[in-house]
Amino acid sequence: MTNSFGLSDKISNAESKCLSCGAPLPAEREGQQKFTGGHTSIQILGTDNEDTEKMFLNAKQAVKQIHRNIEVRCIRDEQLIASYNIRKLPALVINGSIVSQGIVSDVDSIVDDIEFLGM
């Protein structure tokens, strides 16, 4: 059986689970994961400040270091950030999973997080 996008139900059902760990996604986060289209993405959530910019640069350097084609984006939209229930910024999100918050992760830590999640 296919849905309105021509995808099988099997694919649609898989999209309602976290791509990293397979856990069911809360309804409000499901659309955010679908946005990545199943591709690995790293998002830095934060405000327009030095810590957010440093985390963004560290994430880009980590991706470069491991030679992977991973999208790195900086998200400053307050409503999107609020949907993650983040308590402290900046935050590191990989494929919709919150990896860290309230600290500036260094390049090596981000590489470890990417590899741990099997990206």
C-alpha positions in Angstrom: 0.0 0.0 0.0 1.3 3.5 -0.8 0.6 6.9 0.8 -0.2 10.1 -1.0 3.5 10.7 -1.8 3.8 7.3 -3.5 5.8 5.8 -0.7 5.1 2.4 0.8 3.6 2.2 4.3 6.8 0.4 5.4 8.8 3.6 4.6 6.2 5.9 6.3 6.2 3.8 9.4 10.0 3.8 9.6 10.0 7.6 9.5 8.1 7.8 12.8 11.2 6.4 14.5 14.4 8.1 15.4 17.0 7.5 12.7 19.7 7.3 15.3 18.3 4.9 17.9 15.0 3.6 16.5 13.0 5.0 19.4 9.5 6.4 18.5 9.5 10.1 17.9 7.2 12.5 19.8 4.6 13.9 17.4 6.0 17.4 17.5 9.5 16.2 16.5 8.4 13.7 13.8 8.2 16.5 11.2 11.6 17.8 12.0 13.2 14.4 11.4 11.3 14.0 8.1 12.7 17.3 7.0 16.2 15.8 6.9 14.9 13.4 4.3 16.8 10.5 5.9 20.1 12.2 5.3 22.5 12.8 8.2 22.2 16.4 9.4 23.8 18.3 12.2 22.0 21.3 13.7 23.4 23.8 16.1 20.6 25.5 18.0 21.4 28.9 19.5 21.3 32.6 19.5 23.4 35.0 17.6 26.4 34.8 19.9 30.0 33.7 20.1 29.3 30.3 21.7 26.8 29.3 18.9 29.2 30.4 16.2 32.1 28.5 17.8 29.9 25.3 18.0 28.9 25.8 14.4 32.5 26.1 13.2 33.5 23.0 15.4 30.7 21.0 13.8 31.8 22.0 10.3 35.4 21.1 11.1 34.3 17.7 12.6 32.5 16.8 9.4 35.5 17.9 7.3 37.8 15.8 9.5 35.8 12.6 9.0 35.3 13.2 5.3 31.6 12.8 5.3 28.9 14.6 3.3 26.8 15.8 6.3 24.8 19.0 6.3 25.6 21.4 9.1 23.1 24.1 9.9 22.8 26.8 12.5 19.2 27.2 13.8 18.3 30.5 15.4 14.5 30.3 15.1 13.1 30.5 18.6 10.0 28.4 17.8 12.0 25.6 16.3 14.4 25.7 19.2 11.5 25.7 21.7 10.1 22.5 20.0 13.2 20.6 21.2 12.6 21.6 24.9 16.2 22.8 25.1 17.1 24.2 28.5 20.5 25.7 27.7 22.0 27.0 24.5 23.9 26.2 22.4 22.7 22.7 21.6 24.0 20.1 19.3 21.3 18.0 17.4 22.2 15.1 15.1 19.4 13.7 13.0 16.8 15.1 15.4 18.5 13.7 18.6 19.8 16.2 21.2 23.4 15.3 21.8 24.5 18.2 24.0 23.2 21.4 25.4 24.6 24.3 27.4 28.2 23.6 26.3 30.4 24.3 23.3 31.4 20.8 22.1 34.9 20.6 20.7 35.7 19.1 17.3 36.8 15.7 18.8 33.6 15.4 20.9 31.5 16.1 17.8 33.4 13.5 15.8 32.8 11.0 18.6 29.1 11.8 18.7 28.8 11.3 14.9 30.6 8.0 15.0 28.7 6.8 18.1 25.4 7.4 16.3 26.8 5.4 13.3 26.6 8.3 10.8 
